[in-house]
Amino acid sequence: MKQVNNKSSRSFTPRLRVITPDNTPANNEMVHLVNTAWLFACAALWNHLQFSAKETANAKQKIEALLSKEDKEKAFLNFCQRVLLARQYVTKTPGRYIPLPSVWLDDNNKLGFTGTENWYNKINSVRQSLPAYKEEIRAMAEAILELSKEPSSKNYQYWRSYFIDHRSPGLLNLFQLAAVQQLYN
């Protein structure tokens, strides 16, 4: 193997950025949140599949519409928790499956993402009396958001320890998978 002299070699790291129609920071933030939400949903629901560029673009467009309905970060946390509720339902109910992302995210599909709204609202109503109710679901959403904002080893280790301490091996595995997807996609 040829050795390279570090003093004489230069490394080039291209600086890529998304160019939006009006190139505003808000749009860049939305693009980042949509991509993070998409990668999380893929890791949680469709990790064993690869989608076409058309399917991915269609799904991201639907996610952007969902995140645009309210405060972006609040909508992101809501989205991630509802994805987790769907994941739990499918894994615990034999014969259930998640269809293609564009079908599952369609507003008219009452058995898709739209159908998770009642589950999420019930959890939130219980949280009024018991704030720690299903806190691991909320924690996962916060972990994904924080890691997307600050992808540091310290942040990763904090959330890894959190899921270990709370004896949530399934969520720990999902967190690690989502972190890899986020950092390397």
Backbone bond lengths (Angstrom), bond angles and torsions (degrees), N, CA, C in turn:
res aa  C-N    CA-C-N  psi(-1)  N-CA   C-N-CA  omega(-1)  CA-C   N-CA-C  phi
1 M - - - 1.451 - - 1.530 108.35 -
2 K 1.291 116.00 134.51 1.452 121.58 -178.27 1.525 110.07 -76.21
3 Q 1.310 116.56 130.44 1.449 120.58 177.76 1.520 109.27 -91.04
4 V 1.311 114.68 143.13 1.456 120.47 -178.70 1.519 108.78 -107.93
5 N 1.311 115.98 134.04 1.450 121.12 176.00 1.523 107.74 -77.76
6 N 1.325 116.95 115.56 1.466 121.75 -175.65 1.520 113.20 -63.51
7 K 1.338 116.90 -29.04 1.460 119.31 -177.59 1.525 111.68 -71.43
8 S 1.303 116.67 -33.82 1.461 118.40 -176.22 1.526 112.92 -94.10
9 S 1.337 117.87 -16.92 1.470 118.54 -178.91 1.516 110.16 -91.16
10 R 1.282 114.45 143.99 1.461 120.83 177.71 1.513 108.18 -115.10
11 S 1.307 114.00 140.91 1.469 117.09 175.63 1.520 108.02 -105.84
12 F 1.285 114.59 142.35 1.453 121.29 -179.52 1.515 108.77 -116.17
13 T 1.316 116.61 121.66 1.454 121.46 176.09 1.520 107.62 -113.24
14 P 1.330 116.59 109.16 1.467 118.02 -179.02 1.524 110.90 -67.54
15 R 1.275 116.14 144.27 1.460 122.14 177.56 1.529 107.27 -104.06
16 L 1.304 115.43 104.00 1.456 120.81 -179.24 1.517 109.65 -103.19
17 R 1.305 116.59 144.51 1.452 120.23 175.60 1.515 109.21 -146.71
18 V 1.287 115.52 157.15 1.451 121.66 -179.83 1.520 108.51 -82.33
19 I 1.309 115.89 132.90 1.466 120.86 175.67 1.525 106.95 -103.64
20 T 1.305 116.21 115.88 1.456 121.52 178.74 1.525 108.67 -99.68
21 P 1.342 118.18 164.61 1.467 119.89 -177.90 1.525 113.60 -52.75
22 D 1.326 117.38 -43.10 1.462 118.07 179.36 1.529 112.18 -108.32
23 N 1.342 117.11 1.88 1.460 124.27 174.13 1.526 113.23 49.62
24 T 1.309 117.38 45.12 1.456 121.56 179.11 1.515 110.32 -97.14
25 P 1.334 117.71 151.65 1.459 120.53 177.67 1.531 112.55 -58.83
26 A 1.324 117.65 -33.48 1.461 120.63 179.52 1.522 110.51 -61.91
27 N 1.319 116.66 -42.93 1.461 119.77 178.20 1.521 111.22 -66.58
28 N 1.334 117.27 -38.47 1.457 120.26 177.12 1.522 110.28 -63.53
29 E 1.320 116.86 -39.12 1.463 120.78 177.72 1.524 110.35 -65.05
30 M 1.321 117.00 -41.06 1.459 120.36 179.10 1.529 110.62 -64.68
31 V 1.313 116.83 -42.94 1.468 120.50 178.40 1.526 109.55 -59.87
32 H 1.309 116.40 -43.50 1.470 120.85 178.92 1.533 111.19 -62.19
33 L 1.328 117.60 -46.15 1.464 120.83 179.76 1.527 111.82 -64.87
34 V 1.313 116.91 -40.70 1.469 120.54 178.61 1.525 110.05 -63.03
35 N 1.328 117.18 -45.38 1.464 120.06 179.00 1.523 111.50 -63.22
36 T 1.330 116.84 -40.91 1.462 120.94 178.64 1.524 110.48 -65.33
37 A 1.329 117.20 -44.11 1.473 120.92 178.49 1.527 110.63 -62.49
38 W 1.318 116.81 -41.33 1.463 121.15 179.35 1.526 110.85 -63.18
39 L 1.329 116.70 -47.44 1.459 120.05 -179.68 1.525 111.36 -63.36
40 F 1.336 116.77 -38.14 1.464 120.02 178.35 1.525 110.48 -65.97
41 A 1.322 116.74 -46.74 1.472 120.08 179.55 1.525 110.62 -60.70
42 C 1.323 116.88 -41.49 1.468 120.03 177.71 1.514 111.36 -62.09
43 A 1.321 117.20 -44.70 1.466 120.78 179.77 1.523 111.11 -63.63
44 A 1.325 117.12 -38.73 1.465 121.38 -176.39 1.520 113.28 -79.50
45 L 1.328 117.13 -36.31 1.471 119.64 -170.23 1.526 114.97 -114.74
46 W 1.322 117.64 -30.19 1.461 120.05 -173.15 1.526 111.86 -133.51
47 N 1.298 118.64 37.11 1.469 120.58 -173.66 1.521 112.85 -61.61
48 H 1.288 117.91 -25.31 1.467 121.40 -176.83 1.532 113.13 -89.11
49 L 1.337 117.49 5.40 1.461 120.86 -175.93 1.525 111.69 -121.85
50 Q 1.330 115.42 152.91 1.456 122.20 170.34 1.515 106.84 -116.88
51 F 1.314 116.52 138.25 1.459 121.02 -176.92 1.520 111.28 -111.84
52 S 1.315 114.87 155.59 1.461 120.63 176.71 1.526 109.22 -68.72
53 A 1.311 115.14 163.67 1.465 120.29 177.13 1.525 110.35 -61.63
54 K 1.333 117.09 -36.65 1.459 121.08 179.96 1.530 110.97 -65.91
55 E 1.330 117.17 -45.08 1.469 121.33 179.14 1.525 110.36 -63.46
56 T 1.308 116.66 -43.06 1.463 121.19 179.41 1.523 110.83 -62.61
57 A 1.326 117.24 -46.53 1.470 121.16 179.98 1.523 110.91 -62.82
58 N 1.325 117.01 -41.00 1.459 121.13 178.67 1.528 110.85 -62.99
59 A 1.326 116.92 -45.27 1.465 121.24 179.58 1.529 111.20 -63.94
60 K 1.332 116.71 -43.37 1.465 120.25 179.52 1.524 111.31 -63.42
61 Q 1.319 116.33 -36.37 1.465 120.51 177.73 1.531 109.94 -62.71
62 K 1.325 116.84 -41.25 1.468 120.68 179.12 1.522 110.97 -69.33
63 I 1.318 116.95 -37.00 1.471 120.21 176.88 1.522 109.87 -65.20
64 E 1.321 117.02 -42.02 1.467 119.94 178.77 1.529 110.86 -60.60
65 A 1.314 116.56 -40.62 1.469 119.58 177.74 1.530 110.46 -62.40
66 L 1.330 117.27 -39.38 1.464 120.95 178.64 1.526 111.71 -66.17
67 L 1.318 116.69 -40.97 1.463 120.51 -178.29 1.520 112.56 -75.07
68 S 1.313 117.13 -18.06 1.469 121.40 -178.73 1.521 112.74 -84.16
69 K 1.320 118.12 -8.28 1.464 121.13 -175.17 1.521 113.23 -74.09
70 E 1.321 118.22 -24.52 1.463 121.92 -179.08 1.519 108.27 -149.11
71 D 1.324 117.28 -167.96 1.450 121.37 174.95 1.526 108.91 -48.63
72 K 1.326 116.97 128.56 1.464 121.69 -172.48 1.527 113.02 -56.80
73 E 1.320 117.03 -46.94 1.467 119.38 -177.50 1.528 111.57 -69.91
74 K 1.297 116.84 -39.06 1.464 120.16 176.86 1.531 109.90 -63.50
75 A 1.309 116.27 -43.40 1.465 120.82 178.40 1.529 110.61 -64.30
76 F 1.340 117.13 -37.31 1.461 121.23 177.89 1.529 110.48 -62.79
77 L 1.326 116.89 -47.31 1.464 121.13 179.34 1.524 110.79 -61.82
78 N 1.310 116.45 -41.02 1.463 122.33 176.60 1.529 109.81 -60.96
79 F 1.322 117.04 -47.40 1.464 122.28 -179.46 1.525 110.87 -57.87
80 C 1.330 116.67 -50.02 1.468 120.51 -177.50 1.528 111.56 -62.35
81 Q 1.319 117.66 -40.63 1.458 120.17 179.33 1.526 110.92 -65.26
82 R 1.300 116.62 -39.18 1.468 119.92 178.94 1.524 111.87 -69.31
83 V 1.322 117.18 -33.90 1.469 120.96 174.03 1.528 109.19 -62.38
84 L 1.318 116.31 -43.05 1.469 120.14 179.11 1.528 111.78 -64.89
85 L 1.316 117.18 -37.94 1.469 120.24 177.53 1.527 110.41 -63.80
86 A 1.315 117.15 -40.79 1.467 120.71 177.45 1.529 110.13 -65.11
87 R 1.315 116.23 -41.17 1.474 120.38 178.73 1.535 110.11 -60.75
88 Q 1.324 116.01 -45.89 1.468 119.63 179.72 1.530 111.09 -62.20
89 Y 1.308 116.36 -42.55 1.465 120.29 -179.68 1.524 111.27 -61.51
90 V 1.309 116.52 -46.80 1.466 120.59 -177.31 1.528 111.48 -67.16
91 T 1.323 117.37 -39.75 1.463 119.28 -178.24 1.527 112.32 -72.34
92 K 1.327 117.45 -24.65 1.471 120.41 -178.34 1.522 113.47 -99.01
93 T 1.321 118.08 -6.93 1.459 121.50 -177.09 1.528 109.17 -118.29
94 P 1.324 117.03 106.29 1.475 119.89 179.86 1.533 111.56 -58.57
95 G 1.306 115.22 142.36 1.457 120.68 177.79 1.519 114.82 86.00
96 R 1.324 118.13 -5.81 1.471 121.23 178.90 1.521 109.87 -92.86
97 Y 1.306 115.36 151.40 1.460 121.26 179.36 1.519 108.88 -151.41
98 I 1.298 115.66 165.36 1.467 122.74 176.51 1.530 106.94 -105.62
99 P 1.331 117.68 122.99 1.474 119.47 179.26 1.532 111.02 -73.61
100 L 1.310 115.90 -173.82 1.465 120.97 177.43 1.530 110.23 -52.01
101 P 1.335 117.79 147.80 1.464 120.59 -178.89 1.531 113.93 -53.61
102 S 1.321 117.77 -42.69 1.470 119.92 -178.40 1.521 111.46 -64.31
103 V 1.316 117.17 -30.66 1.470 121.53 177.54 1.522 109.42 -78.09
104 W 1.335 116.65 -46.73 1.463 120.76 -177.17 1.530 111.49 -64.56
105 L 1.322 117.83 -35.84 1.466 122.04 -178.13 1.528 113.46 -85.79
106 D 1.313 118.16 -4.64 1.466 121.98 -179.43 1.526 110.25 -64.83
107 D 1.323 116.32 130.02 1.473 121.67 -179.57 1.522 112.97 -57.97
108 N 1.318 117.88 -29.66 1.462 121.79 -177.43 1.522 113.60 -83.40
109 N 1.320 117.98 -8.05 1.460 121.98 -179.53 1.534 109.04 -88.32
110 K 1.312 116.49 98.48 1.470 121.60 -177.54 1.529 112.19 -69.42
111 L 1.335 117.14 -15.84 1.459 120.67 177.86 1.528 111.63 -97.56
112 G 1.326 116.72 5.88 1.457 121.62 -179.93 1.517 110.80 -103.97
113 F 1.320 115.41 -142.83 1.463 121.33 -178.78 1.523 111.11 -56.29
114 T 1.313 117.08 -39.15 1.468 121.51 179.38 1.528 111.14 -56.47
115 G 1.316 116.88 -37.36 1.464 121.25 -178.93 1.516 114.02 -69.28
116 T 1.329 117.92 -15.56 1.465 120.38 179.79 1.522 112.60 -81.50
117 E 1.322 117.07 -9.86 1.466 120.17 -177.41 1.527 111.94 -62.02
118 N 1.332 117.67 -43.20 1.465 119.93 179.19 1.521 111.71 -63.80
119 W 1.330 117.31 -40.19 1.467 120.53 177.58 1.526 110.17 -60.76
120 Y 1.321 115.58 -45.26 1.464 121.18 -178.85 1.534 110.63 -64.33
121 N 1.322 116.75 -42.43 1.472 120.27 179.37 1.525 111.65 -64.18
122 K 1.329 117.52 -37.57 1.467 120.84 177.58 1.525 110.87 -64.26
123 I 1.315 116.17 -42.12 1.468 119.69 178.06 1.520 110.25 -63.12
124 N 1.314 117.28 -43.66 1.463 120.56 179.25 1.523 112.02 -63.73
125 S 1.326 117.73 -35.84 1.472 119.13 178.52 1.527 110.68 -68.81
126 V 1.328 117.43 -36.66 1.470 120.08 176.58 1.529 109.46 -68.51
127 R 1.315 117.92 -35.17 1.467 121.82 179.76 1.521 112.17 -64.79
128 Q 1.316 117.47 -18.72 1.474 119.88 175.83 1.528 110.15 -62.99
129 S 1.326 116.48 -37.02 1.462 121.95 179.25 1.524 112.67 -94.54
130 L 1.322 115.85 -36.65 1.466 122.44 -178.96 1.524 109.33 -123.26
131 P 1.327 117.40 87.88 1.472 120.05 -174.76 1.533 114.78 -57.52
132 A 1.324 117.73 -25.18 1.465 120.19 -178.04 1.524 112.72 -90.10
133 Y 1.322 118.04 6.11 1.461 121.26 -178.37 1.530 110.18 -64.35
134 K 1.313 115.52 124.07 1.467 123.11 -178.50 1.533 111.51 49.52
135 E 1.331 115.20 41.62 1.464 119.85 -177.95 1.525 112.60 -64.40
136 E 1.343 117.11 -25.15 1.463 119.39 -178.89 1.523 111.50 -65.11
137 I 1.335 117.04 -29.25 1.466 120.30 177.65 1.527 110.00 -69.71
138 R 1.324 115.62 -45.17 1.461 119.79 177.35 1.534 109.95 -64.28
139 A 1.333 116.56 -39.82 1.466 120.58 -179.58 1.524 111.15 -62.29
140 M 1.328 117.11 -40.24 1.468 119.70 179.13 1.527 110.55 -61.78
141 A 1.325 116.53 -44.73 1.463 120.00 178.95 1.531 110.59 -60.93
142 E 1.331 116.45 -43.62 1.465 120.03 178.94 1.519 111.16 -65.97
143 A 1.330 117.26 -37.62 1.461 121.04 179.29 1.524 110.89 -62.09
144 I 1.326 115.82 -44.64 1.466 119.90 -179.77 1.525 110.64 -64.47
145 L 1.333 116.83 -42.71 1.461 120.57 179.42 1.529 110.70 -63.70
146 E 1.327 117.09 -47.45 1.464 120.48 -178.66 1.529 111.82 -64.29
147 L 1.330 116.34 -41.68 1.455 119.18 179.41 1.526 111.32 -65.81
148 S 1.336 116.77 -32.21 1.466 119.11 178.08 1.524 111.14 -70.92
149 K 1.333 117.45 -32.49 1.458 120.90 179.05 1.522 111.90 -78.44
150 E 1.331 115.42 -38.91 1.463 120.66 -178.21 1.525 109.42 -135.08
151 P 1.318 117.70 85.42 1.469 120.96 -177.41 1.534 112.25 -78.52
152 S 1.329 115.61 68.89 1.464 120.24 -178.12 1.523 110.75 -109.33
153 S 1.308 115.04 160.01 1.463 121.23 176.93 1.526 110.65 -62.04
154 K 1.310 116.52 -40.00 1.468 121.65 179.82 1.533 110.48 -60.85
155 N 1.309 116.37 -45.32 1.464 121.38 179.34 1.527 110.68 -64.55
156 Y 1.317 116.37 -44.43 1.459 120.99 177.99 1.533 110.92 -60.10
157 Q 1.328 116.59 -46.97 1.462 120.75 -178.57 1.533 111.77 -64.36
158 Y 1.323 116.46 -36.72 1.464 119.62 178.04 1.528 110.27 -59.61
159 W 1.331 116.92 -51.39 1.468 120.08 -176.99 1.522 111.73 -71.20
160 R 1.309 117.91 -32.93 1.465 120.63 175.51 1.529 109.20 -60.98
161 S 1.322 116.21 -47.37 1.470 120.79 178.17 1.524 111.49 -62.70
162 Y 1.319 117.02 -38.09 1.463 121.21 179.42 1.536 110.25 -57.83
163 F 1.328 117.09 -50.06 1.462 119.95 -177.30 1.531 111.88 -69.83
164 I 1.319 116.83 -30.73 1.466 119.90 174.56 1.525 109.58 -67.93
165 D 1.332 117.42 -48.62 1.463 122.31 -179.12 1.529 112.39 -61.65
166 H 1.326 116.77 -32.34 1.469 120.96 -179.23 1.529 112.29 -92.20
167 R 1.315 115.83 12.17 1.467 122.83 175.79 1.533 111.63 49.76
168 S 1.318 113.74 54.09 1.463 121.19 179.12 1.526 109.46 -121.76
169 P 1.339 117.59 72.59 1.465 119.06 -176.39 1.527 113.59 -63.61
170 G 1.327 117.70 -34.16 1.462 119.93 178.22 1.515 111.91 -64.81
171 L 1.332 116.00 -43.37 1.461 119.62 178.36 1.526 111.47 -71.69
172 L 1.322 117.03 -32.54 1.461 120.22 175.12 1.523 109.94 -61.06
173 N 1.332 116.77 -47.15 1.466 120.25 178.86 1.524 111.33 -61.79
174 L 1.329 116.42 -43.21 1.461 120.19 178.93 1.526 110.81 -64.46
175 F 1.333 116.77 -42.09 1.468 120.21 178.24 1.521 110.67 -59.30
176 Q 1.329 116.89 -45.66 1.456 120.18 -179.41 1.526 111.40 -64.40
177 L 1.318 116.04 -41.11 1.462 120.33 177.54 1.530 110.81 -63.42
178 A 1.331 116.19 -45.25 1.472 120.58 179.72 1.524 110.94 -64.62
179 A 1.332 117.03 -37.37 1.469 120.57 178.58 1.527 110.39 -63.65
180 V 1.303 117.25 -43.69 1.463 120.77 178.11 1.519 110.20 -62.60
181 Q 1.334 116.41 -46.30 1.473 120.18 178.40 1.519 111.05 -57.35
182 Q 1.316 115.69 -44.57 1.455 121.34 -176.39 1.512 111.85 -67.81
183 L 1.316 116.77 -40.82 1.458 120.48 -176.08 1.523 113.58 -78.14
184 Y 1.330 117.09 -26.26 1.464 119.18 -173.55 1.513 114.45 -118.16
185 N 1.310 118.51 13.76 1.470 121.10 175.10 1.500 110.54 -112.76
